Amino acid sequence: MFLKLIKQNKIKKISGKDLLVASALTLSLFSKSNVISQPIINPIINQNSRISNISFITKAVEKTGASVVTIDTQRIVRKKQFARDSRLLDPYFERFFGLQLPYEIQPEIEQSQGSGFIFGDGLVMTNAHVVNGSENLIVGLSNGEKYKAQLIGQDLLTDLAIIKLKGKGPWPKAILGDSTKIKVGDWAIAVGNPFGLENTVTLGIISNLNRNVSQLGIYDKKFELIQTDAAINPGNSGGPLLNSNGEVIGINTLIRSGPGAGLSFAIPINKAKDIASQLIKNGKVIHPMIGINLINETYFENNQTKVKVGYVVPNSPAEKSGIIINDIILKVGKKDIYNSSDVINEISNNGINKPINITLQRRDEIIRLKVKPTDINNLSKN
């Protein structure tokens, strides 16, 4: 009827009543009286919405959290005590008069705790200072299970240790990342398991990638650290530092106290993997050294850094080859030197008992020498 009225429009005007009737008829053609209006719900979209509400931190921890373990250690500490029948109770008198008072050796058990993570078949990576000197190691998993463990090897210089669980798997394994791909400003998630059953998690960012530990007043370690403001809580030492994808990029190791407190440090995972492979294979780590202490000197007028020799160990390969204090290192092997890290890395990659070329500047003179690195343990014997 509506089409008929339109055709008739050529002849006569459509009345308001006719138009209202036509509109009603037209709408009735495209609608059903039994349809009830309902909200449109897509179950897939709704599920995705719930997933999107889960933070990237939760997702990252879920990937690796099960591999994070508690390490309970026991050390036997023997302390001197005066014998019960001793009449002199002040050690001052013993030292002053040279008296040899009778002693009883009283053993005490010292307990401590740290964290670690499973990265292989029953193999756990942690800090050397967590397990150093321990006679008993008990490892607790996040599911509440506990296992005895034995020390495979430790390296105090890099503060890394490998222990092996005494039990049968399968074991939850951490996903190891690539520390060369991280950048300053990336997310950093520090995870630990200091009390068992639950992970403790803190969030921060990567603040620095190549922090020299000597700048922190630490001179008995040899490694460069990842600096982060993700807090490492007591007991979290040895646990993993994760990126936003849940991959391990470092091992939590140090907390800065005193000036600059609030900074935390982690060993880069690539360095840790190299150390771990040596500990598993040999039970120890070789650290090639030539016996020099290095100083980075920055010249602000041209924004250049020169690496100067600050100290030479007596009878070391460096001294025997002719290196002296205040020499500026220009090149090691084929590598141009821009900071002390370059020197350390090139000598480490060279290995021991194999000569390496070193180019120096001594005042206005360029000097080329051959130096044969040795293991750091040999330096202390000279």
C-alpha positions, 0 to 999 in steps of 0.5 A: 500500500505504501508503494501505491501511495508513492505512485499516487503522489504524482497525481495527488497529495498524501494525507497525514493519516495515510502516511501514518498508516503506511509507516506503521505497515512498513515497520511491521514488515521488518519486525517480529512481535515475539522478539524481546530486547536483550543486552548483547554478551559475547562470552569470548570478549567477556573472558578477554576482558577478565584476562586483561585485568590481570597485571603483567606482574602477575603474569610474569610471576606465574611463569617463573614463581613456582621455580623460586625456592627457599634455602635454609642453611645450618652452620656449626659455629664453635666459640671458646668458653672458659672452663667451669673451674676457671677463676679468671673470667676476664680475657684481658688478664689472659692477654696481659699476663700471657696466661693460658686458661683452660677452654671448652669449645662450645659448638652452636648451630647458626641458621640462616635463610635465602632464596634461589631458583631451579634452572635445570634438572634439580639444579638451583642457582643462588648466591655464594654468600647464602650457602657459604660454610653451610653443612646442611642445606634444605630447599623448600618449594612453593608447593610446600615440599622440602628436599635436602641439597648438596653444594655443587660449587661456589664462586665467592668472587662472583657471589654465585653458587649451584646446589643440587636437590636430592630427589626426583623431579619433574621440577618447575624450571625458570625461564632464563632470558638474555641480559644483553637485551635489557635497557635502562628504564625496563621493568624489573621484578624481584622475586624471592621465597624467604619463608616458603609457600609464598613468593614475595614480589617487588617492582621497579625499573632497571636503573643502570646496566654496568654498575662497577662494584668497586664504585660501591666500595666492594673490592673483593668481588669481580662482576658488573651488576644490574642496578634496580630500584626494585627492593630486595627484601631480607631473605630474597638474596639469590632469587631471580630478577625478572623482566616483564615477560617473566624471564630471569635477567639477573640474580638478586645479590646486594642491597645498598645501605647507608648513602644511596640506600634503596638501590638493589643490585643483581648479577646479569643472567648471561654472566651467571650462566657462564659461571654456572656451567663452569661450576657444574663442569669443574666445581670451580671458576677460572678468573683470568687476571693480569694483576692491575687495578684500573681507574676510569678518568673522565675529561669533561672538556671533550667528554672522553674517558681514559682507563688508567692503571692505578695499582700493579700487583707485585710479581704479577703478569702485568708487572713482569711485562712492564706495565706501571702505574699511570699507564693509560690502556688504549687497546686490549687484543683488538678491542679499543678501550673506553672503560675498565669493563672493556679491559676486564672482559677482553682479558676474561675472554682471552683465558689464562696462559695465552698471551694477549696484546696490550697497547698503552700510552705512557706520557707521550709514548705509545707502548705495545706489550704482550701479557699472559693472564693467570688465574686470580688464585695464582696472584695471591700466591705470588 
